[in-house]
């Protein structure tokens, strides 16, 4: 296995030891592939995904913008879905990625959308 992948996995496990979402305060989990970015609100008590958004959603994918801009739109979309469900606070799970670039853009978009973390 690739050393980069192993390193990210170790960081991910370390983060997950400390961060667990509840029904009141779900976990905002980020997954970043080379082409797209995905965000999920997860309730770890029941093990269910409450809401999700990604750069592959029709309204976001239709826009011709750089990946960082699309990531910000994903953050705003997940914040909008969370507000509809009555969720105001979340725990941010960066998934082992460094907090900059597209991951930071999702966080910024979610904060602008009204989520607190």
C-alpha positions in Angstrom: 0.0 0.0 0.0 1.1 3.6 -0.7 2.8 5.3 2.3 0.7 8.4 1.8 -2.5 6.4 2.1 -1.2 4.6 5.3 -0.2 8.0 6.8 -3.6 9.5 6.1 -5.3 6.4 7.5 -3.3 6.7 10.8 -4.2 10.3 11.1 -7.9 9.5 10.3 -8.0 6.9 13.1 -6.4 9.3 15.5 -9.1 11.9 14.7 -11.9 9.4 15.0 -10.8 8.4 18.5 -11.7 11.9 19.6 -14.5 12.9 17.3 -17.9 11.1 17.4 -21.1 12.6 16.2 -24.4 12.5 18.1 -28.0 13.2 17.0 -27.8 16.7 18.4 -24.3 17.4 17.1 -23.5 15.2 14.1 -20.0 14.7 12.6 -19.3 16.6 9.3 -17.1 14.0 7.5 -15.1 15.0 4.5 -13.8 12.8 1.7 -11.7 14.2 -1.0 -10.9 12.4 -4.2 -8.8 13.8 -7.1 -11.8 15.0 -9.0 -14.5 15.5 -6.4 -15.2 16.2 -2.8 -18.0 14.7 -0.6 -19.4 15.9 2.8 -21.7 13.9 5.1 -23.4 14.6 8.3 -23.1 11.4 10.4 -24.8 10.3 13.6 -22.4 7.9 15.1 -24.7 6.7 17.9 -27.1 5.1 15.4 -24.5 4.8 12.6 -26.5 6.6 10.0 -25.9 9.4 7.5 -28.3 12.3 8.1 -27.4 14.3 5.1 -24.9 14.5 2.3 -23.6 16.8 -0.4 -20.9 16.4 -3.1 -19.4 18.2 -6.0 -21.2 15.6 -8.2 -24.6 17.0 -7.3 -26.3 18.3 -10.4 -26.5 22.0 -9.4 -22.8 22.0 -8.3 -21.4 19.9 -11.1 -23.2 22.1 -13.7 -21.0 25.1 -12.7 -17.7 25.6 -14.5 -15.5 26.6 -11.6 -12.2 25.5 -10.0 -12.4 22.6 -7.5 -11.8 25.0 -4.5 -14.9 27.0 -5.5 -17.0 23.9 -6.0 -15.8 22.7 -2.5 -17.2 26.0 -1.0 -20.5 25.3 -2.7 -20.5 21.8 -1.2 -20.0 23.3 2.2 -22.9 25.7 1.6 -25.1 22.9 0.4 -24.5 20.7 3.4 -25.1 23.7 5.7 -28.5 24.3 4.0 -29.5 20.6 4.3 -28.5 20.7 8.0 -30.5 23.8 8.7 -33.6 22.1 7.1 -33.1 19.2 9.6 -32.7 21.7 12.5 -29.0 21.0 13.0 -27.0 24.1 14.0 -23.8 22.6 15.5 -21.5 19.9 14.0 -18.1 18.3 14.7 -15.7 18.7 11.8 -13.9 15.6 10.7 -11.3 16.4 8.1 -10.7 12.7 7.4 -6.9 12.8 7.7 -6.5 15.5 5.1 -4.6 18.7 5.9 -6.9 21.7 6.8 -6.2 23.8 3.7 -7.3 24.1 0.1 -10.5 22.2 -0.7 -11.0 20.9 2.9 -10.8 24.4 4.3 -13.1 25.6 1.5 -15.8 23.1 2.6 -15.5 24.3 6.2 -15.7 28.0 5.2 -18.7 27.3 3.0 -20.5 25.4 5.8 -19.7 28.2 8.3 -21.1 30.9 5.9 -24.2 28.7 5.6 -24.8 29.0 9.3 -23.2 25.8 10.8 -21.1 26.2 14.0 -18.0 24.1 14.7 
